[in-house]
Amino acid sequence: FFNFFNAIRYAAIPFFFTTLIAADAHLSFFSIDFLFYAGIFLAIGEVANMAGVAMTTPITLKLGKKSTFLYSLVGLIVLCIAFYFVPTTGTGAYWTLLVLQILILTGIISPLVWSMYADISDYAELKFKTASTGLIFSSSSMAQKFGGAFGGAAVMWLLAAFGFNTEEGAVQTEEAIHGIQLLMSWIPAGIAVLSAIFIIIYPLTTKRMKEIG
């Protein structure tokens, strides 16, 4: 579900900018003037995610893996919903969208997932008295690929359902525009909620892992 979340949001961004953000949208940072387009939006988000990766270890040491994952998902849910209410015209709106993209720190979760796979491997070895590390990591990797694949496909399916016109220069209907807004906000937020449900019932807390040793 976490990869499903990422795939939907990232696949929707080009459509969001093509349809809702003016082609000549600009932002100024001190004396630097730059075009506000999908590429810069994605690039700045990736830099923020790198910072999130660096933050994962100190946060996890303080809160534990499960809590860090859950709180991060709650943050993603809130920020994605906030994204829906931001206008798409004007310099102030552009800066707000960019700040939200920076704050949506999926980079905190990404390394955490792989660390938790290792915990699951230790738990499985204790429970079943046999090592299954390779099976656990390979099946997890396959699940991630499914999440990415279905996320990208889901964007195309949903755009078609909303009546998005793929012809160059086409004027989109209100329903299609609203669909793109949902793909950047409420829809990924809903997927993050599903992910949070699984994390809530996930049994391997810090205390449990210490018991496993």
Contacts in CASP RR format, 6 or more apart in sequence:
PFRMAT RR
TARGET T0000
AUTHOR 0000-0000-0000
METHOD contacts of the structure
MODEL  1
FFNFFNAIRYAAIPFFFTTLIAADAHLSFFSIDFLFYAGIFLAIGEVANM
AGVAMTTPITLKLGKKSTFLYSLVGLIVLCIAFYFVPTTGTGAYWTLLVL
QILILTGIISPLVWSMYADISDYAELKFKTASTGLIFSSSSMAQKFGGAF
GGAAVMWLLAAFGFNTEEGAVQTEEAIHGIQLLMSWIPAGIAVLSAIFII
IYPLTTKRMKEIG
1 147 0 8 1.000
1 191 0 8 1.000
1 192 0 8 1.000
1 194 0 8 1.000
1 195 0 8 1.000
1 198 0 8 1.000
2 73 0 8 1.000
2 106 0 8 1.000
2 109 0 8 1.000
2 113 0 8 1.000
2 192 0 8 1.000
2 195 0 8 1.000
3 143 0 8 1.000
3 144 0 8 1.000
3 145 0 8 1.000
3 146 0 8 1.000
3 147 0 8 1.000
3 148 0 8 1.000
3 151 0 8 1.000
4 147 0 8 1.000
4 148 0 8 1.000
4 150 0 8 1.000
4 151 0 8 1.000
4 154 0 8 1.000
4 191 0 8 1.000
5 76 0 8 1.000
5 106 0 8 1.000
5 188 0 8 1.000
5 191 0 8 1.000
5 192 0 8 1.000
5 195 0 8 1.000
6 106 0 8 1.000
6 148 0 8 1.000
7 147 0 8 1.000
7 148 0 8 1.000
7 149 0 8 1.000
7 150 0 8 1.000
7 151 0 8 1.000
7 152 0 8 1.000
7 154 0 8 1.000
7 155 0 8 1.000
8 151 0 8 1.000
8 152 0 8 1.000
8 154 0 8 1.000
8 155 0 8 1.000
8 183 0 8 1.000
8 187 0 8 1.000
8 188 0 8 1.000
8 191 0 8 1.000
9 80 0 8 1.000
9 104 0 8 1.000
9 183 0 8 1.000
9 184 0 8 1.000
9 188 0 8 1.000
10 42 0 8 1.000
11 151 0 8 1.000
11 152 0 8 1.000
11 155 0 8 1.000
11 156 0 8 1.000
12 155 0 8 1.000
12 180 0 8 1.000
12 183 0 8 1.000
12 184 0 8 1.000
13 38 0 8 1.000
13 41 0 8 1.000
13 42 0 8 1.000
13 184 0 8 1.000
14 38 0 8 1.000
15 155 0 8 1.000
15 159 0 8 1.000
15 164 0 8 1.000
15 180 0 8 1.000
15 183 0 8 1.000
16 38 0 8 1.000
16 180 0 8 1.000
16 181 0 8 1.000
16 183 0 8 1.000
16 184 0 8 1.000
17 37 0 8 1.000
17 38 0 8 1.000
17 41 0 8 1.000
18 38 0 8 1.000
19 172 0 8 1.000
19 176 0 8 1.000
19 177 0 8 1.000
19 180 0 8 1.000
20 88 0 8 1.000
20 177 0 8 1.000
20 180 0 8 1.000
20 181 0 8 1.000
21 36 0 8 1.000
21 37 0 8 1.000
21 88 0 8 1.000
21 94 0 8 1.000
22 89 0 8 1.000
24 35 0 8 1.000
25 35 0 8 1.000
25 36 0 8 1.000
25 37 0 8 1.000
25 90 0 8 1.000
25 94 0 8 1.000
26 33 0 8 1.000
26 34 0 8 1.000
26 35 0 8 1.000
26 36 0 8 1.000
26 91 0 8 1.000
27 33 0 8 1.000
27 34 0 8 1.000
27 36 0 8 1.000
27 91 0 8 1.000
27 94 0 8 1.000
27 95 0 8 1.000
27 98 0 8 1.000
28 34 0 8 1.000
28 91 0 8 1.000
34 40 0 8 1.000
36 94 0 8 1.000
36 98 0 8 1.000
41 97 0 8 1.000
41 98 0 8 1.000
41 101 0 8 1.000
44 98 0 8 1.000
44 101 0 8 1.000
44 102 0 8 1.000
45 101 0 8 1.000
45 102 0 8 1.000
45 104 0 8 1.000
48 101 0 8 1.000
48 102 0 8 1.000
48 103 0 8 1.000
48 104 0 8 1.000
48 105 0 8 1.000
48 107 0 8 1.000
49 105 0 8 1.000
49 106 0 8 1.000
49 107 0 8 1.000
49 110 0 8 1.000
50 107 0 8 1.000
51 105 0 8 1.000
52 105 0 8 1.000
52 107 0 8 1.000
52 108 0 8 1.000
53 107 0 8 1.000
53 108 0 8 1.000
53 110 0 8 1.000
53 111 0 8 1.000
55 105 0 8 1.000
55 108 0 8 1.000
56 68 0 8 1.000
56 107 0 8 1.000
56 108 0 8 1.000
56 111 0 8 1.000
56 112 0 8 1.000
59 68 0 8 1.000
59 108 0 8 1.000
60 68 0 8 1.000
60 112 0 8 1.000
60 115 0 8 1.000
63 71 0 8 1.000
64 205 0 8 1.000
64 206 0 8 1.000
65 112 0 8 1.000
65 115 0 8 1.000
65 116 0 8 1.000
65 119 0 8 1.000
65 204 0 8 1.000
65 206 0 8 1.000
66 199 0 8 1.000
66 202 0 8 1.000
66 204 0 8 1.000
66 205 0 8 1.000
66 206 0 8 1.000
68 108 0 8 1.000
68 112 0 8 1.000
69 109 0 8 1.000
69 112 0 8 1.000
69 113 0 8 1.000
69 116 0 8 1.000
69 199 0 8 1.000
70 196 0 8 1.000
70 199 0 8 1.000
70 200 0 8 1.000
72 105 0 8 1.000
72 108 0 8 1.000
72 109 0 8 1.000
72 112 0 8 1.000
73 109 0 8 1.000
73 192 0 8 1.000
73 193 0 8 1.000
73 195 0 8 1.000
73 196 0 8 1.000
73 199 0 8 1.000
74 196 0 8 1.000
76 104 0 8 1.000
76 106 0 8 1.000
76 188 0 8 1.000
76 189 0 8 1.000
76 192 0 8 1.000
77 189 0 8 1.000
77 190 0 8 1.000
77 192 0 8 1.000
77 193 0 8 1.000
77 196 0 8 1.000
79 100 0 8 1.000
79 103 0 8 1.000
79 104 0 8 1.000
80 104 0 8 1.000
80 184 0 8 1.000
80 185 0 8 1.000
80 186 0 8 1.000
80 188 0 8 1.000
80 189 0 8 1.000
80 192 0 8 1.000
81 185 0 8 1.000
81 186 0 8 1.000
81 189 0 8 1.000
82 100 0 8 1.000
82 185 0 8 1.000
83 97 0 8 1.000
83 100 0 8 1.000
83 184 0 8 1.000
83 185 0 8 1.000
84 181 0 8 1.000
84 182 0 8 1.000
84 184 0 8 1.000
84 185 0 8 1.000
84 186 0 8 1.000
86 93 0 8 1.000
86 96 0 8 1.000
86 97 0 8 1.000
86 100 0 8 1.000
87 93 0 8 1.000
88 97 0 8 1.000
113 140 0 8 1.000
116 202 0 8 1.000
116 204 0 8 1.000
117 136 0 8 1.000
117 137 0 8 1.000
117 140 0 8 1.000
118 133 0 8 1.000
119 204 0 8 1.000
119 209 0 8 1.000
120 136 0 8 1.000
120 204 0 8 1.000
121 131 0 8 1.000
121 132 0 8 1.000
121 133 0 8 1.000
121 134 0 8 1.000
121 136 0 8 1.000
121 137 0 8 1.000
122 209 0 8 1.000
122 212 0 8 1.000
122 213 0 8 1.000
123 204 0 8 1.000
123 208 0 8 1.000
123 209 0 8 1.000
123 212 0 8 1.000
124 132 0 8 1.000
124 136 0 8 1.000
125 131 0 8 1.000
125 132 0 8 1.000
125 133 0 8 1.000
126 212 0 8 1.000
155 183 0 8 1.000
158 179 0 8 1.000
158 182 0 8 1.000
158 183 0 8 1.000
158 187 0 8 1.000
159 176 0 8 1.000
159 179 0 8 1.000
159 180 0 8 1.000
159 183 0 8 1.000
162 175 0 8 1.000
162 176 0 8 1.000
162 178 0 8 1.000
162 179 0 8 1.000
162 180 0 8 1.000
163 173 0 8 1.000
163 175 0 8 1.000
163 176 0 8 1.000
164 172 0 8 1.000
164 176 0 8 1.000
164 179 0 8 1.000
164 180 0 8 1.000
165 171 0 8 1.000
165 172 0 8 1.000
165 173 0 8 1.000
165 176 0 8 1.000
172 180 0 8 1.000
END
